[in-house]
Amino acid sequence: MVSRKNGLFSVRSAYRLGLQPSLDLLSEGQSSAEPGGDRGIWNLVWKAKVPQKLRVFAWKAATSTLAVRSGLHHRMPKIDPTCIICGLEVEDGHHALIRCTLARALREEMRKIWTLPPESAFQINSKEWLLHLLSTSSPSIRAKIIFLLWRSWHLRNNIVHGDGKASVVASASFIANYLESFSSVNLARLDPKGKAAAPCEHQLPEGSVRLSNWTAPTEGQLKANVDAGWDVSTKKAGIGVIIRDHLGQVVECEWKFISRCASAEEAEVLACLQGLKSLIRLQAPYGILESDCLRTVKILECKVKDTSSCWSLYAEGHELLNLYQSISICKVDRASNGLAHGLAQLGKKGDSGSVRGSVPPPLAGLAENDCNWVDEPLVA
Ligand SMILES: [Zn+2]
């Protein structure tokens, strides 16, 4: 038996390709209830250390379900299947992601930054080329391959359907930074047993001691702390957003009055949305959003479909987080979210505003408590 019609990879085709050792390794610890199942080989994709969006992309690439011209031509023979970027070959998945001049250029650029498998490994063109490539690579190389192919696909679509402004060099540094940031966030979110989520990663400025639980993001990242206040009798609410950099310095603060809000939860989701939009507006490539509302964080983080009255707001949040995968969301304890809380209280009183580089004067005292980097005295 060869692989299934839809491109799914069967255990038997794994044998045929000599992949069984890697398959066995990947299946370790799993139930053997499905001896004929494909779970092991699909772990190459679903357990790859890459953002979920990239796994979905890799899965589409591995199942030949990316929208390439050869597939379109198959359904609509009038469509020319030739690649419109290089004009050299039929555009199938392997051409678009590996053989096309554009994909080659990005791979070449990436080789200046990353170690990748030899070119010959990329050129093996079978129906299962991607699973084969992934199965013969270590987990860290596997992640790099998925990042690389994902960006190749983006670059291609940007030229064919977008403004064509994405460049090979910028793409290379983008994915290098993205992978680095994703890996560091992931490491920090695992406790020593690799289970529960811990507070976001942090880096102390050199020569400083930390007095509060609030932690600064790593260099190159921005962190938005958000909070909301809601009055059950008047249904008025306020939301607050404070964005700080890796040194704990305030980039901007925002507080907003909301004249009518149905619930405390609605106000919390609105605060998260505001924080997300601010990170996106500031073009923070690797942003962290922190809220002290556990339910809201869980729903947004796990992309759970919500059926409460706030569902449309959550859906908007999911959409933004899907579009901006490099933004992560974390739960922070209340005591470490003091400034965002203070800003939300300002909003709740009926005021709206924003400041850059500092906090509004009524919160100056809070700023010292919440964001307290204290320089250690220099040793003489
Ligand atoms: Zn091409």
Residues whose N, C-alpha, C, O or C-beta is under 5 A from the ligand:
A	BS01	ZN	C83 I85 C86 G87 C100 T101
